Amino acid sequence: MTENPTPPASPSGAAGDTGLATVAHATVFTGFLIPLILWLVGRERNAFTDTEGKEALNFGILVTIGYLAASVLGQIGLGFFGWLLNLAVFVFALVFGIQGAVAASKGQGYRYPYTLRLVS
C-alpha cells in the first residue's frame, strides 16, 4: 500500500483556505489596497485564494477609479454629483463585496458582474 504525501484538496474548501479570500471580498469597498495586500499574502497558499484575491483586487481597482472620479467631480464644482457618485460606488461595492464574501466563505468562486480584468 502506498501513501499519498499530499492530502487531496477539499472541494468545498476548508476555513483556512477561504479566510483570506472572504476578507478580500468583504473589504473591496475600501478600494484596491486591502485586497492587494491580502492577495499578495495568500496567493502562494492555494489556488482558491489566488483566483478570488485577483477577482477582489480587480474590482477594488474599479472601485478606486470610481472614488477618484467622484473626487474630481467634487473638486471641479460639481459637488452634489461627486457626492452622489461616491455614494453609488460605495453601495455598489458594498453589495457586490458582501455577495463575493458569502460565496468565498462557502468555497465557491465569485465573478463580479462589472469589473476591469487588469490582474490575471
C-alpha positions in Angstrom: 0.0 0.0 0.0 1.5 3.4 -1.0 0.9 6.6 0.9 0.0 9.8 -0.7 2.3 12.5 0.7 -0.1 15.4 0.0 -3.7 15.0 1.0 -6.3 15.8 -1.7 -7.8 19.3 -1.6 -11.3 19.6 -0.2 -13.7 20.6 -3.0 -15.6 22.9 -0.7 -12.5 24.5 0.9 -11.6 24.5 4.5 -11.9 27.5 6.7 -8.2 28.3 6.4 -8.5 28.1 2.6 -11.3 30.5 2.3 -10.5 33.0 5.1 -8.2 35.4 3.1 -10.5 35.3 0.0 -13.5 36.1 2.2 -11.8 39.1 3.8 -10.6 40.3 0.4 -14.1 40.3 -1.0 -15.5 41.8 2.2 -13.1 44.8 2.2 -13.4 45.6 -1.5 -15.5 48.7 -0.8 -12.3 50.4 0.6 -10.6 50.3 -2.7 -7.8 48.2 -4.0 -5.2 48.4 -1.2 -6.5 45.8 1.3 -7.5 43.3 -1.4 -4.0 43.7 -2.9 -2.3 43.1 0.4 -4.5 40.0 1.1 -3.9 38.6 -2.4 -0.1 39.1 -2.1 -0.1 37.3 1.3 -2.3 34.4 0.2 -1.6 33.8 -3.4 1.1 31.2 -2.7 -1.1 29.3 -0.2 -3.6 27.9 -2.6 -5.3 28.4 -6.0 -8.6 29.4 -4.5 -7.1 32.4 -2.6 -5.1 33.3 -5.7 -8.1 33.4 -8.0 -10.5 35.1 -5.6 -7.9 37.5 -4.4 -7.3 38.6 -8.0 -11.0 38.9 -8.6 -11.4 41.2 -5.5 -8.3 43.1 -6.5 -9.6 43.8 -10.0 -12.9 45.0 -8.6 -11.1 47.1 -6.0 -9.3 48.8 -8.8 -12.6 49.7 -10.4 -13.9 51.0 -7.1 -10.9 53.1 -6.6 -11.4 54.6 -10.1 -15.0 55.4 -9.1 -13.9 57.1 -5.9 -11.3 59.1 -7.8 -13.9 60.2 -10.4 -16.2 61.3 -7.6 -13.4 63.3 -6.0 -12.6 65.0 -9.3 -16.3 65.9 -9.8 -16.3 67.4 -6.3 -13.2 69.4 -7.0 -14.4 71.0 -10.2 -17.5 72.5 -8.7 -20.0 69.6 -9.2 -20.0 68.7 -5.5 -23.5 67.2 -5.5 -22.8 64.9 -8.4 -19.5 63.9 -6.8 -21.2 63.1 -3.6 -23.9 61.1 -5.4 -21.3 59.2 -7.4 -19.3 58.5 -4.3 -22.4 57.1 -2.6 -23.3 55.0 -5.6 -19.8 53.5 -5.8 -19.8 52.7 -2.1 -23.2 51.0 -2.2 -22.3 49.1 -5.4 -19.1 47.9 -3.9 -20.6 47.0 -0.6 -23.4 44.9 -2.1 -21.2 43.0 -4.5 -18.4 42.7 -1.9 -20.8 41.0 0.5 -22.0 38.7 -2.2 -18.4 37.8 -3.0 -17.6 37.2 0.7 -20.6 34.9 1.2 -19.7 32.9 -1.9 -16.0 32.7 -0.9 -16.8 31.6 2.7 -18.7 28.7 1.2 -15.7 27.8 -1.0 -17.4 28.9 -4.2 -15.8 31.2 -6.8 -17.4 34.6 -7.4 -17.1 36.8 -10.5 -18.1 40.5 -10.2 -20.6 41.5 -12.9 -18.9 44.7 -13.8 -15.1 44.9 -13.5 -11.9 45.5 -15.3 -9.7 42.4 -15.6 -6.4 44.1 -15.2 -4.7 41.5 -12.9 -4.9 38.0 -14.4 
